[in-house]
Amino acid sequence: MSAPVEAPAEAAAGAAPPRVPVMVPWLGEEEAQAAAAAVMSGWVAQGPRVAAFERAFAERVGAAHAVAVSSCTTALHLALVTLGVGPGDEVVVPSLSFIATANAVRYVGARPVFADVEEATGNVTATTIDAVRTPATKAVIAVHQGGVPADVEALRTACARWGAALVEDAACAIGSTFHGRSVGAGALLAAWSFHPRKLVTTGEGGMVTTDDAAWAQRLRRLREHGMNASAAERHASSTPVLERYLEVGFNYRMTDVQAAVGLVQLGKLDAMVARRRELAARYDAALRDVPGLRPVRDPAYGQGNFQSYWVLLDAGFPVDRDALLAALAGAGISGRRGIMAAHLEPAYAGHPHGPLPVTERISGGSLILPLFHTMTGEQQDRVVAVLREQAAR
């Protein structure tokens, strides 16, 4: 449920104001009722609400098929399995991403190859990918980082020329657009997240979208142990169904309780994006004259959903990123370090990679500011005041 946004009476009487969270999911009574209705229906596992959520999601992002799964990580895993990626193959990924992007490549026994990103968007480009691809490159995973759309037109053209499959990691990008169309429209395979930090949440959960009917059918089978008839199909049949297990699959299903929440959330998406863009514009106006601080911007070819509002500190900013996070925390404000770099984590110690200067610059010099649907002007002003104070040191 959403945290209260009004200060309690004791705060008004002189106590410290309540902490400003970095993110609050926009959940309310409608989601609670939808979840309760699913529970009371007696069907709580993957069933009719999951199917309805898949149809609604596919329509929203302009895909022919959507397959609900347990997380975006499992969505990426199944996308690579569907493409036949395996041992001996390489998959180019950005290091500048949540570690799941690279991990999914390891799950199928392939080798992740880290590409650098452009500073303006935090996304890989055809040029940064071309610098590290080899004849063993079977696929590329492009991340729409923080909801900022990548230039998929250029990426799709380049991957077609190289003979590499392009998977879009759209974990953060529901509601973002590319040339006026939803991110993910026309994608070979796109993976989505419904984690609470995302605009549309089901608690945990994910989705794979594709225009390929045969792939969608296989994805549905793979998420359910490789079974040729789903539990819903077996229960709906008036005659016994003896299922078969056609290949080694996984238990990557979404529940109907989650899907019930997701359907309500999807109906709020336009309002969520509009409110986030309004708050982002207010940040932009308030921080425009702060030297050494560069907020995330829309690229010329699309619009982001501002799943995160992150800022990059120039070398001349008076304090470093960690000190600025500490100053925010001291003022009762939750910030987060900017996007992580997988190649700098212990899990990838010793993993070979080329120079990644922009990745390391963004990862070490950026932070995420609070942004959520119910954020008040007073909360945002508190954040801005700390940033301006630190910039003036």
DRENVEX-474370 format. One record per residue (C-alpha): residue number from 1; residue in three letters; x, y, z. Coordinates in steps of 0.25 Angstrom, whole numbers. Layout:
BEGIN
<node i="NUM" aa="ALA" X="X" Y="Y" Z="Z"/>
...
***
This chain:
BEGIN
<node i="1" aa="MET" X="0" Y="0" Z="0"/>
<node i="2" aa="SER" X="5" Y="14" Z="-2"/>
<node i="3" aa="ALA" X="11" Y="21" Z="9"/>
<node i="4" aa="PRO" X="4" Y="33" Z="15"/>
<node i="5" aa="VAL" X="9" Y="46" Z="8"/>
<node i="6" aa="GLU" X="3" Y="56" Z="18"/>
<node i="7" aa="ALA" X="12" Y="60" Z="31"/>
<node i="8" aa="PRO" X="6" Y="55" Z="44"/>
<node i="9" aa="ALA" X="1" Y="65" Z="54"/>
<node i="10" aa="GLU" X="13" Y="63" Z="63"/>
<node i="11" aa="ALA" X="22" Y="67" Z="51"/>
<node i="12" aa="ALA" X="14" Y="79" Z="49"/>
<node i="13" aa="ALA" X="17" Y="82" Z="64"/>
<node i="14" aa="GLY" X="32" Y="82" Z="62"/>
<node i="15" aa="ALA" X="37" Y="68" Z="61"/>
<node i="16" aa="ALA" X="46" Y="64" Z="49"/>
<node i="17" aa="PRO" X="38" Y="62" Z="36"/>
<node i="18" aa="PRO" X="35" Y="48" Z="31"/>
<node i="19" aa="ARG" X="46" Y="42" Z="23"/>
<node i="20" aa="VAL" X="45" Y="44" Z="8"/>
<node i="21" aa="PRO" X="45" Y="30" Z="1"/>
<node i="22" aa="VAL" X="52" Y="28" Z="-12"/>
<node i="23" aa="MET" X="40" Y="20" Z="-18"/>
<node i="24" aa="VAL" X="26" Y="17" Z="-13"/>
<node i="25" aa="PRO" X="18" Y="7" Z="-22"/>
<node i="26" aa="TRP" X="4" Y="13" Z="-25"/>
<node i="27" aa="LEU" X="-5" Y="2" Z="-19"/>
<node i="28" aa="GLY" X="-18" Y="4" Z="-13"/>
<node i="29" aa="GLU" X="-32" Y="-1" Z="-10"/>
<node i="30" aa="GLU" X="-35" Y="-6" Z="-24"/>
<node i="31" aa="GLU" X="-22" Y="-15" Z="-25"/>
<node i="32" aa="ALA" X="-26" Y="-20" Z="-11"/>
<node i="33" aa="GLN" X="-40" Y="-24" Z="-16"/>
<node i="34" aa="ALA" X="-35" Y="-30" Z="-29"/>
<node i="35" aa="ALA" X="-25" Y="-39" Z="-21"/>
<node i="36" aa="ALA" X="-36" Y="-43" Z="-11"/>
<node i="37" aa="ALA" X="-46" Y="-46" Z="-22"/>
<node i="38" aa="ALA" X="-35" Y="-55" Z="-28"/>
<node i="39" aa="VAL" X="-33" Y="-62" Z="-15"/>
<node i="40" aa="MET" X="-48" Y="-64" Z="-12"/>
<node i="41" aa="SER" X="-50" Y="-70" Z="-26"/>
<node i="42" aa="GLY" X="-42" Y="-82" Z="-22"/>
<node i="43" aa="TRP" X="-32" Y="-81" Z="-34"/>
<node i="44" aa="VAL" X="-20" Y="-74" Z="-29"/>
<node i="45" aa="ALA" X="-9" Y="-81" Z="-38"/>
<node i="46" aa="GLN" X="-7" Y="-78" Z="-52"/>
<node i="47" aa="GLY" X="-20" Y="-77" Z="-59"/>
<node i="48" aa="PRO" X="-31" Y="-68" Z="-65"/>
<node i="49" aa="ARG" X="-26" Y="-55" Z="-59"/>
<node i="50" aa="VAL" X="-12" Y="-58" Z="-64"/>
<node i="51" aa="ALA" X="-17" Y="-60" Z="-78"/>
<node i="52" aa="ALA" X="-25" Y="-47" Z="-77"/>
<node i="53" aa="PHE" X="-13" Y="-39" Z="-72"/>
<node i="54" aa="GLU" X="-5" Y="-45" Z="-84"/>
<node i="55" aa="ARG" X="-15" Y="-41" Z="-94"/>
<node i="56" aa="ALA" X="-16" Y="-27" Z="-88"/>
<node i="57" aa="PHE" X="-1" Y="-25" Z="-87"/>
<node i="58" aa="ALA" X="2" Y="-30" Z="-101"/>
<node i="59" aa="GLU" X="-8" Y="-20" Z="-106"/>
<node i="60" aa="ARG" X="-2" Y="-9" Z="-98"/>
<node i="61" aa="VAL" X="12" Y="-10" Z="-103"/>
<node i="62" aa="GLY" X="8" Y="-14" Z="-117"/>
<node i="63" aa="ALA" X="12" Y="-28" Z="-117"/>
<node i="64" aa="ALA" X="5" Y="-40" Z="-123"/>
<node i="65" aa="HIS" X="8" Y="-49" Z="-111"/>
<node i="66" aa="ALA" X="11" Y="-47" Z="-96"/>
<node i="67" aa="VAL" X="15" Y="-59" Z="-87"/>
<node i="68" aa="ALA" X="15" Y="-56" Z="-72"/>
<node i="69" aa="VAL" X="26" Y="-61" Z="-64"/>
<node i="70" aa="SER" X="32" Y="-60" Z="-49"/>
<node i="71" aa="SER" X="41" Y="-49" Z="-52"/>
<node i="72" aa="CYS" X="49" Y="-41" Z="-62"/>
<node i="73" aa="THR" X="61" Y="-50" Z="-59"/>
<node i="74" aa="THR" X="53" Y="-62" Z="-63"/>
<node i="75" aa="ALA" X="48" Y="-55" Z="-75"/>
<node i="76" aa="LEU" X="62" Y="-52" Z="-80"/>
<node i="77" aa="HIS" X="66" Y="-66" Z="-77"/>
<node i="78" aa="LEU" X="54" Y="-72" Z="-85"/>
<node i="79" aa="ALA" X="57" Y="-62" Z="-97"/>
<node i="80" aa="LEU" X="71" Y="-68" Z="-98"/>
<node i="81" aa="VAL" X="67" Y="-82" Z="-97"/>
<node i="82" aa="THR" X="57" Y="-79" Z="-108"/>
<node i="83" aa="LEU" X="68" Y="-74" Z="-117"/>
<node i="84" aa="GLY" X="76" Y="-86" Z="-115"/>
<node i="85" aa="VAL" X="87" Y="-78" Z="-108"/>
<node i="86" aa="GLY" X="97" Y="-88" Z="-101"/>
<node i="87" aa="PRO" X="111" Y="-92" Z="-98"/>
<node i="88" aa="GLY" X="121" Y="-86" Z="-108"/>
<node i="89" aa="ASP" X="112" Y="-74" Z="-111"/>
<node i="90" aa="GLU" X="115" Y="-60" Z="-107"/>
<node i="91" aa="VAL" X="104" Y="-50" Z="-103"/>
<node i="92" aa="VAL" X="107" Y="-35" Z="-103"/>
<node i="93" aa="VAL" X="101" Y="-28" Z="-91"/>
<node i="94" aa="PRO" X="103" Y="-15" Z="-84"/>
<node i="95" aa="SER" X="111" Y="-16" Z="-71"/>
<node i="96" aa="LEU" X="103" Y="-3" Z="-67"/>
<node i="97" aa="SER" X="91" Y="-11" Z="-63"/>
<node i="98" aa="PHE" X="85" Y="-19" Z="-51"/>
<node i="99" aa="ILE" X="93" Y="-31" Z="-50"/>
<node i="100" aa="ALA" X="82" Y="-40" Z="-55"/>
<node i="101" aa="THR" X="84" Y="-36" Z="-69"/>
<node i="102" aa="ALA" X="98" Y="-42" Z="-70"/>
<node i="103" aa="ASN" X="94" Y="-54" Z="-61"/>
<node i="104" aa="ALA" X="83" Y="-59" Z="-70"/>
<node i="105" aa="VAL" X="94" Y="-61" Z="-81"/>
<node i="106" aa="ARG" X="102" Y="-70" Z="-71"/>
<node i="107" aa="TYR" X="89" Y="-78" Z="-68"/>
<node i="108" aa="VAL" X="89" Y="-83" Z="-82"/>
<node i="109" aa="GLY" X="104" Y="-86" Z="-81"/>
<node i="110" aa="ALA" X="108" Y="-75" Z="-91"/>
<node i="111" aa="ARG" X="118" Y="-64" Z="-89"/>
<node i="112" aa="PRO" X="114" Y="-49" Z="-86"/>
<node i="113" aa="VAL" X="122" Y="-39" Z="-93"/>
<node i="114" aa="PHE" X="122" Y="-25" Z="-87"/>
<node i="115" aa="ALA" X="119" Y="-13" Z="-96"/>
<node i="116" aa="ASP" X="121" Y="1" Z="-92"/>
<node i="117" aa="VAL" X="109" Y="11" Z="-93"/>
<node i="118" aa="GLU" X="107" Y="25" Z="-97"/>
<node i="119" aa="GLU" X="107" Y="36" Z="-86"/>
<node i="120" aa="ALA" X="94" Y="43" Z="-91"/>
<node i="121" aa="THR" X="85" Y="31" Z="-89"/>
<node i="122" aa="GLY" X="93" Y="20" Z="-81"/>
<node i="123" aa="ASN" X="89" Y="11" Z="-93"/>
<node i="124" aa="VAL" X="98" Y="2" Z="-102"/>
<node i="125" aa="THR" X="98" Y="7" Z="-117"/>
<node i="126" aa="ALA" X="102" Y="0" Z="-130"/>
<node i="127" aa="THR" X="116" Y="6" Z="-129"/>
<node i="128" aa="THR" X="119" Y="1" Z="-114"/>
<node i="129" aa="ILE" X="114" Y="-13" Z="-118"/>
<node i="130" aa="ASP" X="122" Y="-13" Z="-131"/>
<node i="131" aa="ALA" X="134" Y="-11" Z="-123"/>
<node i="132" aa="VAL" X="133" Y="-24" Z="-115"/>
<node i="133" aa="ARG" X="125" Y="-33" Z="-123"/>
<node i="134" aa="THR" X="132" Y="-46" Z="-129"/>
<node i="135" aa="PRO" X="129" Y="-57" Z="-139"/>
<node i="136" aa="ALA" X="123" Y="-64" Z="-126"/>
<node i="137" aa="THR" X="113" Y="-53" Z="-123"/>
<node i="138" aa="LYS" X="100" Y="-60" Z="-125"/>
<node i="139" aa="ALA" X="91" Y="-49" Z="-118"/>
<node i="140" aa="VAL" X="91" Y="-35" Z="-112"/>
<node i="141" aa="ILE" X="83" Y="-31" Z="-100"/>
<node i="142" aa="ALA" X="80" Y="-16" Z="-100"/>
<node i="143" aa="VAL" X="75" Y="-10" Z="-88"/>
<node i="144" aa="HIS" X="65" Y="2" Z="-87"/>
<node i="145" aa="GLN" X="72" Y="7" Z="-75"/>
<node i="146" aa="GLY" X="64" Y="14" Z="-64"/>
<node i="147" aa="GLY" X="53" Y="15" Z="-74"/>
<node i="148" aa="VAL" X="61" Y="23" Z="-85"/>
<node i="149" aa="PRO" X="58" Y="17" Z="-98"/>
<node i="150" aa="ALA" X="70" Y="11" Z="-106"/>
<node i="151" aa="ASP" X="71" Y="14" Z="-121"/>
<node i="152" aa="VAL" X="65" Y="1" Z="-125"/>
<node i="153" aa="GLU" X="64" Y="5" Z="-139"/>
<node i="154" aa="ALA" X="79" Y="6" Z="-141"/>
<node i="155" aa="LEU" X="81" Y="-7" Z="-132"/>
<node i="156" aa="ARG" X="71" Y="-15" Z="-140"/>
<node i="157" aa="THR" X="78" Y="-11" Z="-153"/>
<node i="158" aa="ALA" X="92" Y="-14" Z="-148"/>
<node i="159" aa="CYS" X="88" Y="-27" Z="-142"/>
<node i="160" aa="ALA" X="81" Y="-32" Z="-154"/>
<node i="161" aa="ARG" X="94" Y="-28" Z="-162"/>
<node i="162" aa="TRP" X="103" Y="-36" Z="-152"/>
<node i="163" aa="GLY" X="93" Y="-48" Z="-151"/>
<node i="164" aa="ALA" X="91" Y="-46" Z="-136"/>
<node i="165" aa="ALA" X="78" Y="-47" Z="-129"/>
<node i="166" aa="LEU" X="74" Y="-35" Z="-122"/>
<node i="167" aa="VAL" X="67" Y="-37" Z="-108"/>
<node i="168" aa="GLU" X="61" Y="-24" Z="-101"/>
<node i="169" aa="ASP" X="62" Y="-23" Z="-86"/>
<node i="170" aa="ALA" X="50" Y="-14" Z="-84"/>
<node i="171" aa="ALA" X="50" Y="-17" Z="-69"/>
<node i="172" aa="CYS" X="49" Y="-2" Z="-66"/>
<node i="173" aa="ALA" X="42" Y="3" Z="-78"/>
<node i="174" aa="ILE" X="27" Y="1" Z="-78"/>
<node i="175" aa="GLY" X="21" Y="14" Z="-83"/>
<node i="176" aa="SER" X="33" Y="19" Z="-90"/>
<node i="177" aa="THR" X="32" Y="21" Z="-105"/>
<node i="178" aa="PHE" X="41" Y="21" Z="-117"/>
<node i="179" aa="HIS" X="36" Y="30" Z="-129"/>
<node i="180" aa="GLY" X="23" Y="30" Z="-122"/>
<node i="181" aa="ARG" X="21" Y="15" Z="-121"/>
<node i="182" aa="SER" X="23" Y="7" Z="-108"/>
<node i="183" aa="VAL" X="36" Y="2" Z="-105"/>
<node i="184" aa="GLY" X="36" Y="-13" Z="-109"/>
<node i="185" aa="ALA" X="27" Y="-11" Z="-121"/>
<node i="186" aa="GLY" X="33" Y="-19" Z="-132"/>
<node i="187" aa="ALA" X="43" Y="-26" Z="-123"/>
<node i="188" aa="LEU" X="48" Y="-40" Z="-126"/>
<node i="189" aa="LEU" X="47" Y="-43" Z="-111"/>
<node i="190" aa="ALA" X="46" Y="-33" Z="-100"/>
<node i="191" aa="ALA" X="46" Y="-36" Z="-85"/>
<node i="192" aa="TRP" X="39" Y="-27" Z="-75"/>
<node i="193" aa="SER" X="39" Y="-26" Z="-59"/>
<node i="194" aa="PHE" X="27" Y="-24" Z="-49"/>
<node i="195" aa="HIS" X="36" Y="-22" Z="-37"/>
<node i="196" aa="PRO" X="31" Y="-11" Z="-27"/>
<node i="197" aa="ARG" X="42" Y="-1" Z="-32"/>
<node i="198" aa="LYS" X="35" Y="-2" Z="-46"/>
<node i="199" aa="LEU" X="23" Y="6" Z="-50"/>
<node i="200" aa="VAL" X="14" Y="-6" Z="-52"/>
<node i="201" aa="THR" X="16" Y="-16" Z="-41"/>
<node i="202" aa="THR" X="11" Y="-29" Z="-37"/>
<node i="203" aa="GLY" X="20" Y="-30" Z="-25"/>
<node i="204" aa="GLU" X="29" Y="-39" Z="-33"/>
<node i="205" aa="GLY" X="27" Y="-44" Z="-47"/>
<node i="206" aa="GLY" X="31" Y="-42" Z="-61"/>
<node i="207" aa="MET" X="27" Y="-43" Z="-76"/>
<node i="208" aa="VAL" X="32" Y="-48" Z="-89"/>
<node i="209" aa="THR" X="27" Y="-41" Z="-102"/>
<node i="210" aa="THR" X="29" Y="-46" Z="-116"/>
<node i="211" aa="ASP" X="22" Y="-45" Z="-130"/>
<node i="212" aa="ASP" X="25" Y="-60" Z="-132"/>
<node i="213" aa="ALA" X="14" Y="-69" Z="-129"/>
<node i="214" aa="ALA" X="23" Y="-82" Z="-129"/>
<node i="215" aa="TRP" X="32" Y="-75" Z="-119"/>
<node i="216" aa="ALA" X="21" Y="-71" Z="-110"/>
<node i="217" aa="GLN" X="15" Y="-85" Z="-110"/>
<node i="218" aa="ARG" X="29" Y="-91" Z="-106"/>
<node i="219" aa="LEU" X="31" Y="-80" Z="-96"/>
<node i="220" aa="ARG" X="18" Y="-84" Z="-89"/>
<node i="221" aa="ARG" X="22" Y="-98" Z="-89"/>
<node i="222" aa="LEU" X="36" Y="-95" Z="-84"/>
<node i="223" aa="ARG" X="31" Y="-87" Z="-72"/>
<node i="224" aa="GLU" X="22" Y="-99" Z="-68"/>
<node i="225" aa="HIS" X="33" Y="-110" Z="-67"/>
<node i="226" aa="GLY" X="32" Y="-113" Z="-82"/>
<node i="227" aa="MET" X="18" Y="-118" Z="-81"/>
<node i="228" aa="ASN" X="9" Y="-119" Z="-93"/>
<node i="229" aa="ALA" X="-4" Y="-115" Z="-86"/>
<node i="230" aa="SER" X="-5" Y="-105" Z="-75"/>
<node i="231" aa="ALA" X="-12" Y="-107" Z="-62"/>
<node i="232" aa="ALA" X="-23" Y="-97" Z="-67"/>
<node i="233" aa="GLU" X="-25" Y="-105" Z="-79"/>
<node i="234" aa="ARG" X="-26" Y="-118" Z="-72"/>
<node i="235" aa="HIS" X="-35" Y="-113" Z="-61"/>
<node i="236" aa="ALA" X="-44" Y="-107" Z="-72"/>
<node i="237" aa="SER" X="-45" Y="-120" Z="-80"/>
<node i="238" aa="SER" X="-58" Y="-129" Z="-78"/>
<node i="239" aa="THR" X="-49" Y="-141" Z="-81"/>
<node i="240" aa="PRO" X="-36" Y="-146" Z="-75"/>
<node i="241" aa="VAL" X="-24" Y="-139" Z="-81"/>
<node i="242" aa="LEU" X="-11" Y="-147" Z="-79"/>
<node i="243" aa="GLU" X="0" Y="-137" Z="-80"/>
<node i="244" aa="ARG" X="14" Y="-140" Z="-86"/>
<node i="245" aa="TYR" X="27" Y="-133" Z="-83"/>
<node i="246" aa="LEU" X="33" Y="-130" Z="-97"/>
<node i="247" aa="GLU" X="46" Y="-124" Z="-92"/>
<node i="248" aa="VAL" X="53" Y="-119" Z="-79"/>
<node i="249" aa="GLY" X="46" Y="-107" Z="-74"/>
<node i="250" aa="PHE" X="45" Y="-98" Z="-62"/>
<node i="251" aa="ASN" X="35" Y="-94" Z="-51"/>
<node i="252" aa="TYR" X="34" Y="-79" Z="-56"/>
<node i="253" aa="ARG" X="19" Y="-77" Z="-54"/>
<node i="254" aa="MET" X="12" Y="-64" Z="-50"/>
<node i="255" aa="THR" X="0" Y="-66" Z="-40"/>
<node i="256" aa="ASP" X="-14" Y="-61" Z="-43"/>
<node i="257" aa="VAL" X="-13" Y="-52" Z="-30"/>
<node i="258" aa="GLN" X="-2" Y="-45" Z="-36"/>
<node i="259" aa="ALA" X="-8" Y="-44" Z="-50"/>
<node i="260" aa="ALA" X="-21" Y="-38" Z="-43"/>
<node i="261" aa="VAL" X="-12" Y="-27" Z="-37"/>
<node i="262" aa="GLY" X="-5" Y="-25" Z="-50"/>
<node i="263" aa="LEU" X="-18" Y="-23" Z="-58"/>
<node i="264" aa="VAL" X="-22" Y="-11" Z="-49"/>
<node i="265" aa="GLN" X="-8" Y="-6" Z="-49"/>
<node i="266" aa="LEU" X="-8" Y="-6" Z="-65"/>
<node i="267" aa="GLY" X="-20" Y="3" Z="-64"/>
<node i="268" aa="LYS" X="-13" Y="13" Z="-56"/>
<node i="269" aa="LEU" X="-1" Y="14" Z="-66"/>
<node i="270" aa="ASP" X="-4" Y="26" Z="-73"/>
<node i="271" aa="ALA" X="-7" Y="34" Z="-61"/>
<node i="272" aa="MET" X="6" Y="29" Z="-55"/>
<node i="273" aa="VAL" X="15" Y="33" Z="-66"/>
<node i="274" aa="ALA" X="8" Y="47" Z="-67"/>
<node i="275" aa="ARG" X="11" Y="49" Z="-52"/>
<node i="276" aa="ARG" X="25" Y="44" Z="-53"/>
<node i="277" aa="ARG" X="28" Y="53" Z="-65"/>
<node i="278" aa="GLU" X="22" Y="65" Z="-58"/>
<node i="279" aa="LEU" X="30" Y="63" Z="-45"/>
<node i="280" aa="ALA" X="43" Y="61" Z="-54"/>
<node i="281" aa="ALA" X="40" Y="74" Z="-61"/>
<node i="282" aa="ARG" X="39" Y="81" Z="-47"/>
<node i="283" aa="TYR" X="52" Y="75" Z="-43"/>
<node i="284" aa="ASP" X="58" Y="80" Z="-57"/>
<node i="285" aa="ALA" X="53" Y="94" Z="-54"/>
<node i="286" aa="ALA" X="58" Y="94" Z="-40"/>
<node i="287" aa="LEU" X="72" Y="88" Z="-43"/>
<node i="288" aa="ARG" X="74" Y="95" Z="-57"/>
<node i="289" aa="ASP" X="84" Y="106" Z="-51"/>
<node i="290" aa="VAL" X="92" Y="96" Z="-42"/>
<node i="291" aa="PRO" X="106" Y="95" Z="-48"/>
<node i="292" aa="GLY" X="112" Y="81" Z="-49"/>
<node i="293" aa="LEU" X="99" Y="73" Z="-48"/>
<node i="294" aa="ARG" X="93" Y="67" Z="-61"/>
<node i="295" aa="PRO" X="79" Y="61" Z="-60"/>
<node i="296" aa="VAL" X="75" Y="49" Z="-69"/>
<node i="297" aa="ARG" X="68" Y="54" Z="-81"/>
<node i="298" aa="ASP" X="59" Y="49" Z="-92"/>
<node i="299" aa="PRO" X="66" Y="45" Z="-105"/>
<node i="300" aa="ALA" X="62" Y="52" Z="-118"/>
<node i="301" aa="TYR" X="55" Y="39" Z="-123"/>
<node i="302" aa="GLY" X="46" Y="36" Z="-111"/>
<node i="303" aa="GLN" X="41" Y="39" Z="-97"/>
<node i="304" aa="GLY" X="44" Y="32" Z="-84"/>
<node i="305" aa="ASN" X="35" Y="28" Z="-73"/>
<node i="306" aa="PHE" X="44" Y="33" Z="-62"/>
<node i="307" aa="GLN" X="44" Y="20" Z="-55"/>
<node i="308" aa="SER" X="56" Y="26" Z="-48"/>
<node i="309" aa="TYR" X="61" Y="41" Z="-48"/>
<node i="310" aa="TRP" X="76" Y="40" Z="-48"/>
<node i="311" aa="VAL" X="86" Y="51" Z="-48"/>
<node i="312" aa="LEU" X="101" Y="50" Z="-52"/>
<node i="313" aa="LEU" X="111" Y="58" Z="-45"/>
<node i="314" aa="ASP" X="122" Y="65" Z="-53"/>
<node i="315" aa="ALA" X="136" Y="65" Z="-48"/>
<node i="316" aa="GLY" X="135" Y="79" Z="-43"/>
<node i="317" aa="PHE" X="123" Y="76" Z="-33"/>
<node i="318" aa="PRO" X="128" Y="80" Z="-19"/>
<node i="319" aa="VAL" X="125" Y="66" Z="-13"/>
<node i="320" aa="ASP" X="125" Y="52" Z="-19"/>
<node i="321" aa="ARG" X="113" Y="43" Z="-21"/>
<node i="322" aa="ASP" X="115" Y="36" Z="-7"/>
<node i="323" aa="ALA" X="116" Y="49" Z="1"/>
<node i="324" aa="LEU" X="104" Y="54" Z="-6"/>
<node i="325" aa="LEU" X="96" Y="42" Z="-3"/>
<node i="326" aa="ALA" X="100" Y="43" Z="12"/>
<node i="327" aa="ALA" X="96" Y="58" Z="12"/>
<node i="328" aa="LEU" X="82" Y="53" Z="6"/>
<node i="329" aa="ALA" X="81" Y="42" Z="17"/>
<node i="330" aa="GLY" X="85" Y="52" Z="28"/>
<node i="331" aa="ALA" X="73" Y="61" Z="23"/>
<node i="332" aa="GLY" X="63" Y="49" Z="24"/>
<node i="333" aa="ILE" X="63" Y="47" Z="9"/>
<node i="334" aa="SER" X="66" Y="33" Z="3"/>
<node i="335" aa="GLY" X="74" Y="33" Z="-10"/>
<node i="336" aa="ARG" X="81" Y="21" Z="-17"/>
<node i="337" aa="ARG" X="94" Y="20" Z="-24"/>
<node i="338" aa="GLY" X="93" Y="21" Z="-39"/>
<node i="339" aa="ILE" X="92" Y="9" Z="-48"/>
<node i="340" aa="MET" X="102" Y="-2" Z="-44"/>
<node i="341" aa="ALA" X="113" Y="-8" Z="-53"/>
<node i="342" aa="ALA" X="113" Y="-23" Z="-53"/>
<node i="343" aa="HIS" X="128" Y="-24" Z="-57"/>
<node i="344" aa="LEU" X="131" Y="-17" Z="-44"/>
<node i="345" aa="GLU" X="124" Y="-27" Z="-35"/>
<node i="346" aa="PRO" X="131" Y="-39" Z="-28"/>
<node i="347" aa="ALA" X="122" Y="-48" Z="-36"/>
<node i="348" aa="TYR" X="129" Y="-44" Z="-49"/>
<node i="349" aa="ALA" X="143" Y="-43" Z="-43"/>
<node i="350" aa="GLY" X="153" Y="-48" Z="-53"/>
<node i="351" aa="HIS" X="143" Y="-48" Z="-64"/>
<node i="352" aa="PRO" X="150" Y="-42" Z="-76"/>
<node i="353" aa="HIS" X="146" Y="-29" Z="-82"/>
<node i="354" aa="GLY" X="151" Y="-17" Z="-90"/>
<node i="355" aa="PRO" X="151" Y="-3" Z="-86"/>
<node i="356" aa="LEU" X="138" Y="2" Z="-80"/>
<node i="357" aa="PRO" X="140" Y="17" Z="-77"/>
<node i="358" aa="VAL" X="126" Y="22" Z="-79"/>
<node i="359" aa="THR" X="120" Y="11" Z="-71"/>
<node i="360" aa="GLU" X="130" Y="13" Z="-59"/>
<node i="361" aa="ARG" X="128" Y="29" Z="-60"/>
<node i="362" aa="ILE" X="112" Y="27" Z="-59"/>
<node i="363" aa="SER" X="112" Y="16" Z="-49"/>
<node i="364" aa="GLY" X="122" Y="24" Z="-40"/>
<node i="365" aa="GLY" X="117" Y="38" Z="-42"/>
<node i="366" aa="SER" X="102" Y="36" Z="-42"/>
<node i="367" aa="LEU" X="90" Y="35" Z="-32"/>
<node i="368" aa="ILE" X="75" Y="33" Z="-32"/>
<node i="369" aa="LEU" X="66" Y="43" Z="-26"/>
<node i="370" aa="PRO" X="53" Y="41" Z="-20"/>
<node i="371" aa="LEU" X="41" Y="40" Z="-30"/>
<node i="372" aa="PHE" X="28" Y="34" Z="-28"/>
<node i="373" aa="HIS" X="13" Y="36" Z="-32"/>
<node i="374" aa="THR" X="9" Y="42" Z="-18"/>
<node i="375" aa="MET" X="21" Y="51" Z="-16"/>
<node i="376" aa="THR" X="17" Y="65" Z="-11"/>
<node i="377" aa="GLY" X="24" Y="78" Z="-15"/>
<node i="378" aa="GLU" X="29" Y="79" Z="-1"/>
<node i="379" aa="GLN" X="36" Y="66" Z="-2"/>
<node i="380" aa="GLN" X="42" Y="70" Z="-15"/>
<node i="381" aa="ASP" X="46" Y="83" Z="-10"/>
<node i="382" aa="ARG" X="54" Y="77" Z="2"/>
<node i="383" aa="VAL" X="62" Y="68" Z="-8"/>
<node i="384" aa="VAL" X="65" Y="80" Z="-17"/>
<node i="385" aa="ALA" X="69" Y="88" Z="-5"/>
<node i="386" aa="VAL" X="80" Y="78" Z="-1"/>
<node i="387" aa="LEU" X="85" Y="77" Z="-15"/>
<node i="388" aa="ARG" X="87" Y="92" Z="-16"/>
<node i="389" aa="GLU" X="93" Y="93" Z="-2"/>
<node i="390" aa="GLN" X="103" Y="83" Z="-6"/>
<node i="391" aa="ALA" X="106" Y="89" Z="-19"/>
<node i="392" aa="ALA" X="109" Y="102" Z="-12"/>
<node i="393" aa="ARG" X="120" Y="97" Z="-3"/>
***
